[in-house]
Every structure is written in structure tokens, then in C-alpha cells.
Amino acid sequence: YCLSLGHIATIFPGFWWTGAVSSYSELCSAAVLRSINCALAVICAVLFYDIVVHTRPGLNQGRATLFAVVLALYPLHWFFTYLYYTDIASTTAVMAMYLSCLKRSYWLSAL
């Protein structure tokens, strides 16, 4: 009987939030935050490719890929990929807005 009362007494209203809060700290680990930057760097490389293809329509696919790889491996961009700074996220956002502006999707570019 004491064991069951002890179990009931420890369940406070809203106590289940502690489990959610403790799992949130795992999402803010350095490894998870750096992996977000790596994913954004890949998206940014794809955006670089689309911008190169759009601005230079006469390029073949291999040369456009080479230009996109050179842009993605630019020293400042490459260095900040493995650190958690907002440079990669802001570069990805600006390149996405620039590409949508090139494609004359001004409303999407304004977002």
C-alpha cells in the first residue's frame, strides 16, 4: 500500500514536461547543431548549382557542377560549415532568395 501511494504522490500536475525538457537539451548538443550546418551546406551547394545553371545557360552540366563545387568549397563557407555559426544558414537563405528572384518569383524571394 505504501508503494502505491508513493507512486501516486510523485505524479505532480505537469510532471511529464520534465521528460520533454530533458530531451530538448539533447537536441542542442554540438553534434546535432553541427549536423544542421552540414545539411544546410549541402542545400547551399545545390542552390549554387541552380544559380550557375540559371545565370549561364550555355554551360554544360559538368562545368556547372565544377563551378558549384568551387563556390561550395570557398574557404569562408567551408570553414564555417563544421562550426555552429549562423553564416551557413544565412548564406543558404540569401542564395535561396537570390535564386527565386532570378526565376522571377518575387513573392517567394521577399519571404
Residue pairs with C-beta under 8 A, 6 or more apart in sequence:
26 32
30 84
33 84
34 82
34 83
34 84
36 84
37 80
37 81
37 82
37 83
37 84
37 85
37 88
37 89
38 81
38 82
40 88
40 89
40 92
41 72
41 77
41 81
41 88
41 92
43 92
44 72
44 77
44 88
44 91
44 92
44 95
45 68
45 69
45 71
45 72
46 68
47 92
47 95
47 96
47 99
48 67
48 68
48 71
48 72
48 95
49 64
49 65
49 67
49 68
50 99
51 95
51 98
51 99
51 102
52 59
52 64
52 67
52 68
52 71
53 59
53 64
54 99
54 102
54 103
55 102
56 64
56 67
59 67
71 77
72 78
76 87
77 87
77 88
77 91
80 87
80 88
81 88
97 109
97 111
98 109
100 106
100 108
100 109
101 109
